[in-house]
Amino acid sequence: MYSNPIILPLDAWGKIYVLQDEKGNTIGTGTREICEVLLCMITKPALGTTVSGEPHVKIPQRLNVRAAITI
């Protein structure tokens, strides 16, 4: 459906937004700021090592994120 995840308004007043993946599946809902944070979480790769130098456990690119605001 889309080439990248997208943030769309859910109401006419622009107070609630939805973050959708490339296939149109809802990843999360909330304010615009919440959706932007979720978008950053799913699109930016995790760091490879911790401050102590030990390797991170690889986490999946897309997390099962729950809605911030239930509809």
PDB file of N, CA, C, O and CB in Angstrom:
ATOM      1  N   MET A   1       0.815  -1.172   0.000  1.00  0.00           N
ATOM      2  CA  MET A   1       0.000   0.000   0.000  1.00  0.00           C
ATOM      3  C   MET A   1       0.874   1.256   0.000  1.00  0.00           C
ATOM      4  O   MET A   1       0.684   2.130  -0.845  1.00  0.00           O
ATOM      5  CB  MET A   1      -0.936  -0.013   1.193  1.00  0.00           C
ATOM      6  N   TYR A   2       1.824   1.362   0.928  1.00  0.00           N
ATOM      7  CA  TYR A   2       2.756   2.487   0.988  1.00  0.00           C
ATOM      8  C   TYR A   2       4.168   1.944   0.807  1.00  0.00           C
ATOM      9  O   TYR A   2       4.406   0.748   0.977  1.00  0.00           O
ATOM     10  CB  TYR A   2       2.622   3.272   2.339  1.00  0.00           C
ATOM     11  N   SER A   3       5.093   2.814   0.467  1.00  0.00           N
ATOM     12  CA  SER A   3       6.474   2.365   0.342  1.00  0.00           C
ATOM     13  C   SER A   3       7.213   2.444   1.677  1.00  0.00           C
ATOM     14  O   SER A   3       8.214   1.754   1.868  1.00  0.00           O
ATOM     15  CB  SER A   3       7.202   3.195  -0.707  1.00  0.00           C
ATOM     16  N   ASN A   4       6.732   3.277   2.601  1.00  0.00           N
ATOM     17  CA  ASN A   4       7.312   3.439   3.935  1.00  0.00           C
ATOM     18  C   ASN A   4       6.181   3.520   4.955  1.00  0.00           C
ATOM     19  O   ASN A   4       5.039   3.785   4.579  1.00  0.00           O
ATOM     20  CB  ASN A   4       8.220   4.711   4.006  1.00  0.00           C
ATOM     21  N   PRO A   5       6.472   3.299   6.241  1.00  0.00           N
ATOM     22  CA  PRO A   5       5.442   3.538   7.254  1.00  0.00           C
ATOM     23  C   PRO A   5       4.974   4.992   7.181  1.00  0.00           C
ATOM     24  O   PRO A   5       5.746   5.882   6.826  1.00  0.00           O
ATOM     25  CB  PRO A   5       5.978   3.207   8.677  1.00  0.00           C
ATOM     26  N   ILE A   6       3.706   5.222   7.520  1.00  0.00           N
ATOM     27  CA  ILE A   6       3.122   6.553   7.369  1.00  0.00           C
ATOM     28  C   ILE A   6       2.261   6.892   8.590  1.00  0.00           C
ATOM     29  O   ILE A   6       1.652   6.014   9.201  1.00  0.00           O
ATOM     30  CB  ILE A   6       2.279   6.634   6.072  1.00  0.00           C
ATOM     31  N   ILE A   7       2.226   8.183   8.929  1.00  0.00           N
ATOM     32  CA  ILE A   7       1.405   8.676  10.026  1.00  0.00           C
ATOM     33  C   ILE A   7       0.203   9.382   9.408  1.00  0.00           C
ATOM     34  O   ILE A   7       0.361  10.293   8.595  1.00  0.00           O
ATOM     35  CB  ILE A   7       2.217   9.638  10.975  1.00  0.00           C
ATOM     36  N   LEU A   8      -1.015   8.953   9.801  1.00  0.00           N
ATOM     37  CA  LEU A   8      -2.246   9.522   9.261  1.00  0.00           C
ATOM     38  C   LEU A   8      -3.151   9.993  10.405  1.00  0.00           C
ATOM     39  O   LEU A   8      -3.163   9.368  11.465  1.00  0.00           O
ATOM     40  CB  LEU A   8      -2.984   8.485   8.375  1.00  0.00           C
ATOM     41  N   PRO A   9      -3.910  11.083  10.215  1.00  0.00           N
ATOM     42  CA  PRO A   9      -4.849  11.518  11.253  1.00  0.00           C
ATOM     43  C   PRO A   9      -6.052  10.581  11.328  1.00  0.00           C
ATOM     44  O   PRO A   9      -6.528  10.083  10.307  1.00  0.00           O
ATOM     45  CB  PRO A   9      -5.317  12.958  10.985  1.00  0.00           C
ATOM     46  N   LEU A  10      -6.541  10.344  12.558  1.00  0.00           N
ATOM     47  CA  LEU A  10      -7.720   9.495  12.738  1.00  0.00           C
ATOM     48  C   LEU A  10      -8.978  10.311  12.973  1.00  0.00           C
ATOM     49  O   LEU A  10     -10.082   9.799  12.786  1.00  0.00           O
ATOM     50  CB  LEU A  10      -7.507   8.543  13.896  1.00  0.00           C
ATOM     51  N   ASP A  11      -8.840  11.561  13.377  1.00  0.00           N
ATOM     52  CA  ASP A  11     -10.013  12.394  13.611  1.00  0.00           C
ATOM     53  C   ASP A  11      -9.898  13.698  12.820  1.00  0.00           C
ATOM     54  O   ASP A  11      -8.824  14.053  12.336  1.00  0.00           O
ATOM     55  CB  ASP A  11     -10.179  12.687  15.118  1.00  0.00           C
ATOM     56  N   ALA A  12     -11.016  14.397  12.700  1.00  0.00           N
ATOM     57  CA  ALA A  12     -11.057  15.629  11.916  1.00  0.00           C
ATOM     58  C   ALA A  12     -10.301  16.774  12.573  1.00  0.00           C
ATOM     59  O   ALA A  12      -9.939  17.738  11.899  1.00  0.00           O
ATOM     60  CB  ALA A  12     -12.483  16.039  11.687  1.00  0.00           C
ATOM     61  N   TRP A  13     -10.057  16.686  13.871  1.00  0.00           N
ATOM     62  CA  TRP A  13      -9.390  17.763  14.603  1.00  0.00           C
ATOM     63  C   TRP A  13      -7.884  17.576  14.669  1.00  0.00           C
ATOM     64  O   TRP A  13      -7.179  18.474  15.130  1.00  0.00           O
ATOM     65  CB  TRP A  13      -9.947  17.859  16.000  1.00  0.00           C
ATOM     66  N   GLY A  14      -7.378  16.455  14.229  1.00  0.00           N
ATOM     67  CA  GLY A  14      -5.940  16.216  14.221  1.00  0.00           C
ATOM     68  C   GLY A  14      -5.358  15.974  15.597  1.00  0.00           C
ATOM     69  O   GLY A  14      -4.199  16.306  15.843  1.00  0.00           O
ATOM     70  N   LYS A  15      -6.145  15.396  16.508  1.00  0.00           N
ATOM     71  CA  LYS A  15      -5.661  15.122  17.863  1.00  0.00           C
ATOM     72  C   LYS A  15      -5.184  13.687  18.016  1.00  0.00           C
ATOM     73  O   LYS A  15      -4.328  13.407  18.854  1.00  0.00           O
ATOM     74  CB  LYS A  15      -6.751  15.408  18.879  1.00  0.00           C
ATOM     75  N   ILE A  16      -5.723  12.781  17.222  1.00  0.00           N
ATOM     76  CA  ILE A  16      -5.345  11.372  17.299  1.00  0.00           C
ATOM     77  C   ILE A  16      -4.836  10.933  15.931  1.00  0.00           C
ATOM     78  O   ILE A  16      -5.457  11.200  14.902  1.00  0.00           O
ATOM     79  CB  ILE A  16      -6.548  10.485  17.760  1.00  0.00           C
ATOM     80  N   TYR A  17      -3.690  10.253  15.945  1.00  0.00           N
ATOM     81  CA  TYR A  17      -3.058   9.797  14.705  1.00  0.00           C
ATOM     82  C   TYR A  17      -2.834   8.289  14.773  1.00  0.00           C
ATOM     83  O   TYR A  17      -2.869   7.691  15.849  1.00  0.00           O
ATOM     84  CB  TYR A  17      -1.712  10.541  14.462  1.00  0.00           C
ATOM     85  N   VAL A  18      -2.607   7.691  13.621  1.00  0.00           N
ATOM     86  CA  VAL A  18      -2.294   6.272  13.521  1.00  0.00           C
ATOM     87  C   VAL A  18      -1.003   6.123  12.733  1.00  0.00           C
ATOM     88  O   VAL A  18      -0.768   6.845  11.764  1.00  0.00           O
ATOM     89  CB  VAL A  18      -3.458   5.478  12.849  1.00  0.00           C
ATOM     90  N   LEU A  19      -0.174   5.186  13.155  1.00  0.00           N
ATOM     91  CA  LEU A  19       1.038   4.833  12.420  1.00  0.00           C
ATOM     92  C   LEU A  19       0.769   3.512  11.721  1.00  0.00           C
ATOM     93  O   LEU A  19       0.455   2.512  12.368  1.00  0.00           O
ATOM     94  CB  LEU A  19       2.293   4.738  13.369  1.00  0.00           C
ATOM     95  N   GLN A  20       0.894   3.508  10.392  1.00  0.00           N
ATOM     96  CA  GLN A  20       0.641   2.308   9.605  1.00  0.00           C
ATOM     97  C   GLN A  20       1.912   1.870   8.898  1.00  0.00           C
ATOM     98  O   GLN A  20       2.724   2.694   8.480  1.00  0.00           O
ATOM     99  CB  GLN A  20      -0.483   2.551   8.587  1.00  0.00           C
ATOM    100  N   ASP A  21       2.072   0.541   8.771  1.00  0.00           N
ATOM    101  CA  ASP A  21       3.232   0.016   8.059  1.00  0.00           C
ATOM    102  C   ASP A  21       2.971   0.038   6.554  1.00  0.00           C
ATOM    103  O   ASP A  21       1.963   0.572   6.092  1.00  0.00           O
ATOM    104  CB  ASP A  21       3.562  -1.420   8.533  1.00  0.00           C
ATOM    105  N   GLU A  22       3.895  -0.551   5.801  1.00  0.00           N
ATOM    106  CA  GLU A  22       3.818  -0.535   4.344  1.00  0.00           C
ATOM    107  C   GLU A  22       2.585  -1.245   3.801  1.00  0.00           C
ATOM    108  O   GLU A  22       2.127  -0.938   2.701  1.00  0.00           O
ATOM    109  CB  GLU A  22       5.049  -1.164   3.765  1.00  0.00           C
ATOM    110  N   LYS A  23       2.045  -2.191   4.563  1.00  0.00           N
ATOM    111  CA  LYS A  23       0.893  -2.971   4.119  1.00  0.00           C
ATOM    112  C   LYS A  23      -0.435  -2.392   4.600  1.00  0.00           C
ATOM    113  O   LYS A  23      -1.494  -2.946   4.307  1.00  0.00           O
ATOM    114  CB  LYS A  23       1.026  -4.394   4.599  1.00  0.00           C
ATOM    115  N   GLY A  24      -0.385  -1.271   5.344  1.00  0.00           N
ATOM    116  CA  GLY A  24      -1.606  -0.667   5.856  1.00  0.00           C
ATOM    117  C   GLY A  24      -2.024  -1.181   7.210  1.00  0.00           C
ATOM    118  O   GLY A  24      -3.094  -0.822   7.701  1.00  0.00           O
ATOM    119  N   ASN A  25      -1.193  -2.029   7.840  1.00  0.00           N
ATOM    120  CA  ASN A  25      -1.493  -2.528   9.181  1.00  0.00           C
ATOM    121  C   ASN A  25      -1.189  -1.454  10.218  1.00  0.00           C
ATOM    122  O   ASN A  25      -0.189  -0.745  10.109  1.00  0.00           O
ATOM    123  CB  ASN A  25      -0.688  -3.811   9.481  1.00  0.00           C
ATOM    124  N   THR A  26      -2.048  -1.336  11.221  1.00  0.00           N
ATOM    125  CA  THR A  26      -1.848  -0.353  12.275  1.00  0.00           C
ATOM    126  C   THR A  26      -0.764  -0.830  13.226  1.00  0.00           C
ATOM    127  O   THR A  26      -0.841  -1.934  13.766  1.00  0.00           O
ATOM    128  CB  THR A  26      -3.159  -0.091  13.036  1.00  0.00           C
ATOM    129  N   ILE A  27       0.246   0.007  13.427  1.00  0.00           N
ATOM    130  CA  ILE A  27       1.324  -0.295  14.368  1.00  0.00           C
ATOM    131  C   ILE A  27       1.016   0.320  15.720  1.00  0.00           C
ATOM    132  O   ILE A  27       1.249  -0.306  16.755  1.00  0.00           O
ATOM    133  CB  ILE A  27       2.677   0.220  13.840  1.00  0.00           C
ATOM    134  N   GLY A  28       0.496   1.538  15.723  1.00  0.00           N
ATOM    135  CA  GLY A  28       0.160   2.197  16.977  1.00  0.00           C
ATOM    136  C   GLY A  28      -0.672   3.438  16.728  1.00  0.00           C
ATOM    137  O   GLY A  28      -0.734   3.944  15.607  1.00  0.00           O
ATOM    138  N   THR A  29      -1.318   3.931  17.791  1.00  0.00           N
ATOM    139  CA  THR A  29      -2.108   5.151  17.720  1.00  0.00           C
ATOM    140  C   THR A  29      -1.737   6.058  18.874  1.00  0.00           C
ATOM    141  O   THR A  29      -1.194   5.609  19.883  1.00  0.00           O
ATOM    142  CB  THR A  29      -3.616   4.838  17.736  1.00  0.00           C
ATOM    143  N   GLY A  30      -2.034   7.337  18.717  1.00  0.00           N
ATOM    144  CA  GLY A  30      -1.763   8.295  19.775  1.00  0.00           C
ATOM    145  C   GLY A  30      -1.643   9.699  19.206  1.00  0.00           C
ATOM    146  O   GLY A  30      -2.132   9.973  18.110  1.00  0.00           O
ATOM    147  N   THR A  31      -0.998  10.583  19.942  1.00  0.00           N
ATOM    148  CA  THR A  31      -0.770  11.931  19.444  1.00  0.00           C
ATOM    149  C   THR A  31       0.254  11.876  18.317  1.00  0.00           C
ATOM    150  O   THR A  31       0.882  10.844  18.083  1.00  0.00           O
ATOM    151  CB  THR A  31      -0.292  12.875  20.583  1.00  0.00           C
ATOM    152  N   ARG A  32       0.411  12.981  17.635  1.00  0.00           N
ATOM    153  CA  ARG A  32       1.397  13.048  16.545  1.00  0.00           C
ATOM    154  C   ARG A  32       2.792  12.732  17.078  1.00  0.00           C
ATOM    155  O   ARG A  32       3.562  12.017  16.435  1.00  0.00           O
ATOM    156  CB  ARG A  32       1.384  14.450  15.873  1.00  0.00           C
ATOM    157  N   GLU A  33       3.113  13.268  18.257  1.00  0.00           N
ATOM    158  CA  GLU A  33       4.437  13.048  18.848  1.00  0.00           C
ATOM    159  C   GLU A  33       4.668  11.572  19.168  1.00  0.00           C
ATOM    160  O   GLU A  33       5.760  11.050  18.945  1.00  0.00           O
ATOM    161  CB  GLU A  33       4.596  13.889  20.120  1.00  0.00           C
ATOM    162  N   ILE A  34       3.649  10.907  19.687  1.00  0.00           N
ATOM    163  CA  ILE A  34       3.767   9.470  19.996  1.00  0.00           C
ATOM    164  C   ILE A  34       4.034   8.685  18.718  1.00  0.00           C
ATOM    165  O   ILE A  34       4.903   7.813  18.691  1.00  0.00           O
ATOM    166  CB  ILE A  34       2.478   8.941  20.694  1.00  0.00           C
ATOM    167  N   CYS A  35       3.297   8.989  17.670  1.00  0.00           N
ATOM    168  CA  CYS A  35       3.479   8.279  16.404  1.00  0.00           C
ATOM    169  C   CYS A  35       4.857   8.540  15.813  1.00  0.00           C
ATOM    170  O   CYS A  35       5.453   7.644  15.215  1.00  0.00           O
ATOM    171  CB  CYS A  35       2.401   8.688  15.406  1.00  0.00           C
ATOM    172  N   GLU A  36       5.373   9.763  15.974  1.00  0.00           N
ATOM    173  CA  GLU A  36       6.715  10.064  15.477  1.00  0.00           C
ATOM    174  C   GLU A  36       7.776   9.279  16.239  1.00  0.00           C
ATOM    175  O   GLU A  36       8.743   8.806  15.643  1.00  0.00           O
ATOM    176  CB  GLU A  36       6.997  11.563  15.583  1.00  0.00           C
ATOM    177  N   VAL A  37       7.602   9.136  17.558  1.00  0.00           N
ATOM    178  CA  VAL A  37       8.545   8.343  18.357  1.00  0.00           C
ATOM    179  C   VAL A  37       8.484   6.876  17.936  1.00  0.00           C
ATOM    180  O   VAL A  37       9.520   6.230  17.784  1.00  0.00           O
ATOM    181  CB  VAL A  37       8.237   8.483  19.872  1.00  0.00           C
ATOM    182  N   LEU A  38       7.276   6.350  17.749  1.00  0.00           N
ATOM    183  CA  LEU A  38       7.138   4.962  17.299  1.00  0.00           C
ATOM    184  C   LEU A  38       7.779   4.766  15.927  1.00  0.00           C
ATOM    185  O   LEU A  38       8.422   3.747  15.677  1.00  0.00           O
ATOM    186  CB  LEU A  38       5.655   4.557  17.251  1.00  0.00           C
ATOM    187  N   LEU A  39       7.603   5.741  15.046  1.00  0.00           N
ATOM    188  CA  LEU A  39       8.205   5.661  13.717  1.00  0.00           C
ATOM    189  C   LEU A  39       9.725   5.607  13.805  1.00  0.00           C
ATOM    190  O   LEU A  39      10.367   4.832  13.096  1.00  0.00           O
ATOM    191  CB  LEU A  39       7.771   6.852  12.863  1.00  0.00           C
ATOM    192  N   CYS A  40      10.295   6.432  14.675  1.00  0.00           N
ATOM    193  CA  CYS A  40      11.753   6.401  14.868  1.00  0.00           C
ATOM    194  C   CYS A  40      12.198   5.054  15.425  1.00  0.00           C
ATOM    195  O   CYS A  40      13.238   4.529  15.027  1.00  0.00           O
ATOM    196  CB  CYS A  40      12.198   7.535  15.813  1.00  0.00           C
ATOM    197  N   MET A  41      11.414   4.490  16.349  1.00  0.00           N
ATOM    198  CA  MET A  41      11.777   3.206  16.950  1.00  0.00           C
ATOM    199  C   MET A  41      11.810   2.083  15.926  1.00  0.00           C
ATOM    200  O   MET A  41      12.671   1.206  15.995  1.00  0.00           O
ATOM    201  CB  MET A  41      10.806   2.855  18.057  1.00  0.00           C
ATOM    202  N   ILE A  42      10.885   2.101  14.982  1.00  0.00           N
ATOM    203  CA  ILE A  42      10.827   0.979  14.029  1.00  0.00           C
ATOM    204  C   ILE A  42      11.707   1.180  12.814  1.00  0.00           C
ATOM    205  O   ILE A  42      12.006   0.214  12.113  1.00  0.00           O
ATOM    206  CB  ILE A  42       9.412   0.763  13.575  1.00  0.00           C
ATOM    207  N   THR A  43      12.135   2.414  12.541  1.00  0.00           N
ATOM    208  CA  THR A  43      12.928   2.635  11.332  1.00  0.00           C
ATOM    209  C   THR A  43      14.426   2.754  11.590  1.00  0.00           C
ATOM    210  O   THR A  43      15.219   2.510  10.681  1.00  0.00           O
ATOM    211  CB  THR A  43      12.452   3.872  10.644  1.00  0.00           C
ATOM    212  N   LYS A  44      14.834   3.119  12.795  1.00  0.00           N
ATOM    213  CA  LYS A  44      16.265   3.260  13.077  1.00  0.00           C
ATOM    214  C   LYS A  44      16.818   1.944  13.612  1.00  0.00           C
ATOM    215  O   LYS A  44      16.197   1.319  14.472  1.00  0.00           O
ATOM    216  CB  LYS A  44      16.520   4.408  14.091  1.00  0.00           C
ATOM    217  N   PRO A  45      17.974   1.516  13.114  1.00  0.00           N
ATOM    218  CA  PRO A  45      18.560   0.266  13.600  1.00  0.00           C
ATOM    219  C   PRO A  45      19.059   0.420  15.035  1.00  0.00           C
ATOM    220  O   PRO A  45      19.442   1.508  15.467  1.00  0.00           O
ATOM    221  CB  PRO A  45      19.713  -0.179  12.684  1.00  0.00           C
ATOM    222  N   ALA A  46      19.044  -0.690  15.756  1.00  0.00           N
ATOM    223  CA  ALA A  46      19.544  -0.699  17.127  1.00  0.00           C
ATOM    224  C   ALA A  46      21.065  -0.586  17.124  1.00  0.00           C
ATOM    225  O   ALA A  46      21.717  -0.989  16.161  1.00  0.00           O
ATOM    226  CB  ALA A  46      19.096  -1.980  17.866  1.00  0.00           C
ATOM    227  N   LEU A  47      21.628  -0.043  18.195  1.00  0.00           N
ATOM    228  CA  LEU A  47      23.081   0.052  18.320  1.00  0.00           C
ATOM    229  C   LEU A  47      23.676  -1.337  18.458  1.00  0.00           C
ATOM    230  O   LEU A  47      23.024  -2.247  18.969  1.00  0.00           O
ATOM    231  CB  LEU A  47      23.476   0.931  19.524  1.00  0.00           C
ATOM    232  N   GLY A  48      24.906  -1.503  18.009  1.00  0.00           N
ATOM    233  CA  GLY A  48      25.533  -2.809  18.017  1.00  0.00           C
ATOM    234  C   GLY A  48      26.150  -3.197  19.357  1.00  0.00           C
ATOM    235  O   GLY A  48      26.213  -4.383  19.682  1.00  0.00           O
ATOM    236  N   THR A  49      26.603  -2.228  20.134  1.00  0.00           N
ATOM    237  CA  THR A  49      27.232  -2.557  21.411  1.00  0.00           C
ATOM    238  C   THR A  49      26.730  -1.619  22.498  1.00  0.00           C
ATOM    239  O   THR A  49      26.200  -0.545  22.212  1.00  0.00           O
ATOM    240  CB  THR A  49      28.768  -2.479  21.300  1.00  0.00           C
ATOM    241  N   THR A  50      26.901  -2.035  23.740  1.00  0.00           N
ATOM    242  CA  THR A  50      26.534  -1.210  24.875  1.00  0.00           C
ATOM    243  C   THR A  50      27.713  -0.340  25.271  1.00  0.00           C
ATOM    244  O   THR A  50      28.785  -0.428  24.673  1.00  0.00           O
ATOM    245  CB  THR A  50      26.073  -2.076  26.058  1.00  0.00           C
ATOM    246  N   VAL A  51      27.518   0.495  26.272  1.00  0.00           N
ATOM    247  CA  VAL A  51      28.594   1.371  26.749  1.00  0.00           C
ATOM    248  C   VAL A  51      29.759   0.545  27.279  1.00  0.00           C
ATOM    249  O   VAL A  51      30.915   0.942  27.134  1.00  0.00           O
ATOM    250  CB  VAL A  51      28.076   2.322  27.846  1.00  0.00           C
ATOM    251  N   SER A  52      29.466  -0.593  27.889  1.00  0.00           N
ATOM    252  CA  SER A  52      30.520  -1.436  28.448  1.00  0.00           C
ATOM    253  C   SER A  52      31.287  -2.205  27.372  1.00  0.00           C
ATOM    254  O   SER A  52      32.297  -2.843  27.668  1.00  0.00           O
ATOM    255  CB  SER A  52      29.926  -2.410  29.444  1.00  0.00           C
ATOM    256  N   GLY A  53      30.812  -2.146  26.127  1.00  0.00           N
ATOM    257  CA  GLY A  53      31.505  -2.838  25.049  1.00  0.00           C
ATOM    258  C   GLY A  53      30.953  -4.216  24.750  1.00  0.00           C
ATOM    259  O   GLY A  53      31.377  -4.855  23.787  1.00  0.00           O
ATOM    260  N   GLU A  54      30.006  -4.689  25.567  1.00  0.00           N
ATOM    261  CA  GLU A  54      29.408  -5.992  25.315  1.00  0.00           C
ATOM    262  C   GLU A  54      28.362  -5.859  24.203  1.00  0.00           C
ATOM    263  O   GLU A  54      27.684  -4.836  24.106  1.00  0.00           O
ATOM    264  CB  GLU A  54      28.771  -6.570  26.613  1.00  0.00           C
ATOM    265  N   PRO A  55      28.235  -6.878  23.378  1.00  0.00           N
ATOM    266  CA  PRO A  55      27.270  -6.783  22.278  1.00  0.00           C
ATOM    267  C   PRO A  55      25.838  -6.760  22.783  1.00  0.00           C
ATOM    268  O   PRO A  55      25.497  -7.411  23.770  1.00  0.00           O
ATOM    269  CB  PRO A  55      27.455  -7.943  21.314  1.00  0.00           C
ATOM    270  N   HIS A  56      25.007  -5.998  22.085  1.00  0.00           N
ATOM    271  CA  HIS A  56      23.579  -5.955  22.374  1.00  0.00           C
ATOM    272  C   HIS A  56      22.918  -7.224  21.892  1.00  0.00           C
ATOM    273  O   HIS A  56      23.420  -7.889  20.986  1.00  0.00           O
ATOM    274  CB  HIS A  56      22.924  -4.733  21.726  1.00  0.00           C
ATOM    275  N   VAL A  57      21.808  -7.558  22.485  1.00  0.00           N
ATOM    276  CA  VAL A  57      20.964  -8.597  21.927  1.00  0.00           C
ATOM    277  C   VAL A  57      20.197  -7.949  20.795  1.00  0.00           C
ATOM    278  O   VAL A  57      19.570  -6.907  20.984  1.00  0.00           O
ATOM    279  CB  VAL A  57      20.002  -9.229  23.005  1.00  0.00           C
ATOM    280  N   LYS A  58      20.240  -8.551  19.630  1.00  0.00           N
ATOM    281  CA  LYS A  58      19.552  -7.980  18.477  1.00  0.00           C
ATOM    282  C   LYS A  58      18.049  -8.032  18.716  1.00  0.00           C
ATOM    283  O   LYS A  58      17.506  -9.083  19.057  1.00  0.00           O
ATOM    284  CB  LYS A  58      19.929  -8.732  17.171  1.00  0.00           C
ATOM    285  N   ILE A  59      17.384  -6.904  18.537  1.00  0.00           N
ATOM    286  CA  ILE A  59      15.938  -6.854  18.659  1.00  0.00           C
ATOM    287  C   ILE A  59      15.351  -6.711  17.268  1.00  0.00           C
ATOM    288  O   ILE A  59      15.992  -6.138  16.387  1.00  0.00           O
ATOM    289  CB  ILE A  59      15.484  -5.691  19.583  1.00  0.00           C
ATOM    290  N   PRO A  60      14.138  -7.222  17.051  1.00  0.00           N
ATOM    291  CA  PRO A  60      13.553  -7.116  15.712  1.00  0.00           C
ATOM    292  C   PRO A  60      13.293  -5.659  15.341  1.00  0.00           C
ATOM    293  O   PRO A  60      13.088  -4.818  16.216  1.00  0.00           O
ATOM    294  CB  PRO A  60      12.247  -7.920  15.634  1.00  0.00           C
ATOM    295  N   GLN A  61      13.302  -5.363  14.045  1.00  0.00           N
ATOM    296  CA  GLN A  61      13.098  -4.004  13.566  1.00  0.00           C
ATOM    297  C   GLN A  61      11.717  -3.497  13.948  1.00  0.00           C
ATOM    298  O   GLN A  61      11.567  -2.338  14.334  1.00  0.00           O
ATOM    299  CB  GLN A  61      13.285  -3.938  12.055  1.00  0.00           C
ATOM    300  N   ARG A  62      10.709  -4.352  13.843  1.00  0.00           N
ATOM    301  CA  ARG A  62       9.341  -3.967  14.190  1.00  0.00           C
ATOM    302  C   ARG A  62       8.939  -4.647  15.488  1.00  0.00           C
ATOM    303  O   ARG A  62       8.962  -5.872  15.605  1.00  0.00           O
ATOM    304  CB  ARG A  62       8.353  -4.335  13.052  1.00  0.00           C
ATOM    305  N   LEU A  63       8.577  -3.837  16.442  1.00  0.00           N
ATOM    306  CA  LEU A  63       8.124  -4.357  17.719  1.00  0.00           C
ATOM    307  C   LEU A  63       6.602  -4.416  17.722  1.00  0.00           C
ATOM    308  O   LEU A  63       5.945  -3.691  16.976  1.00  0.00           O
ATOM    309  CB  LEU A  63       8.646  -3.489  18.887  1.00  0.00           C
ATOM    310  N   ASN A  64       6.055  -5.267  18.547  1.00  0.00           N
ATOM    311  CA  ASN A  64       4.615  -5.349  18.695  1.00  0.00           C
ATOM    312  C   ASN A  64       4.194  -4.217  19.633  1.00  0.00           C
ATOM    313  O   ASN A  64       4.102  -4.407  20.846  1.00  0.00           O
ATOM    314  CB  ASN A  64       4.168  -6.760  19.241  1.00  0.00           C
ATOM    315  N   VAL A  65       3.941  -3.049  19.064  1.00  0.00           N
ATOM    316  CA  VAL A  65       3.647  -1.851  19.825  1.00  0.00           C
ATOM    317  C   VAL A  65       2.142  -1.738  20.022  1.00  0.00           C
ATOM    318  O   VAL A  65       1.378  -1.815  19.060  1.00  0.00           O
ATOM    319  CB  VAL A  65       4.207  -0.597  19.119  1.00  0.00           C
ATOM    320  N   ARG A  66       1.725  -1.560  21.250  1.00  0.00           N
ATOM    321  CA  ARG A  66       0.300  -1.393  21.547  1.00  0.00           C
ATOM    322  C   ARG A  66      -0.131   0.042  21.318  1.00  0.00           C
ATOM    323  O   ARG A  66       0.710   0.940  21.274  1.00  0.00           O
ATOM    324  CB  ARG A  66      -0.006  -1.809  22.990  1.00  0.00           C
ATOM    325  N   ALA A  67      -1.411   0.271  21.172  1.00  0.00           N
ATOM    326  CA  ALA A  67      -1.933   1.607  20.976  1.00  0.00           C
ATOM    327  C   ALA A  67      -1.749   2.441  22.235  1.00  0.00           C
ATOM    328  O   ALA A  67      -1.985   1.961  23.344  1.00  0.00           O
ATOM    329  CB  ALA A  67      -3.406   1.551  20.581  1.00  0.00           C
ATOM    330  N   ALA A  68      -1.327   3.687  22.065  1.00  0.00           N
ATOM    331  CA  ALA A  68      -1.179   4.599  23.179  1.00  0.00           C
ATOM    332  C   ALA A  68      -2.551   5.109  23.636  1.00  0.00           C
ATOM    333  O   ALA A  68      -2.743   5.395  24.818  1.00  0.00           O
ATOM    334  CB  ALA A  68      -0.265   5.770  22.792  1.00  0.00           C
ATOM    335  N   ILE A  69      -3.489   5.222  22.718  1.00  0.00           N
ATOM    336  CA  ILE A  69      -4.847   5.649  23.027  1.00  0.00           C
ATOM    337  C   ILE A  69      -5.788   4.601  22.444  1.00  0.00           C
ATOM    338  O   ILE A  69      -5.757   4.341  21.241  1.00  0.00           O
ATOM    339  CB  ILE A  69      -5.154   7.088  22.455  1.00  0.00           C
ATOM    340  N   THR A  70      -6.621   4.001  23.284  1.00  0.00           N
ATOM    341  CA  THR A  70      -7.568   3.004  22.788  1.00  0.00           C
ATOM    342  C   THR A  70      -8.721   3.708  22.105  1.00  0.00           C
ATOM    343  O   THR A  70      -9.169   4.770  22.536  1.00  0.00           O
ATOM    344  CB  THR A  70      -8.083   2.099  23.934  1.00  0.00           C
ATOM    345  N   ILE A  71      -9.183   3.106  21.047  1.00  0.00           N
ATOM    346  CA  ILE A  71     -10.268   3.715  20.265  1.00  0.00           C
ATOM    347  C   ILE A  71     -11.519   2.876  20.377  1.00  0.00           C
ATOM    348  O   ILE A  71     -12.546   3.219  19.791  1.00  0.00           O
ATOM    349  CB  ILE A  71      -9.865   3.873  18.787  1.00  0.00           C
TER     350      ILE A  71
END
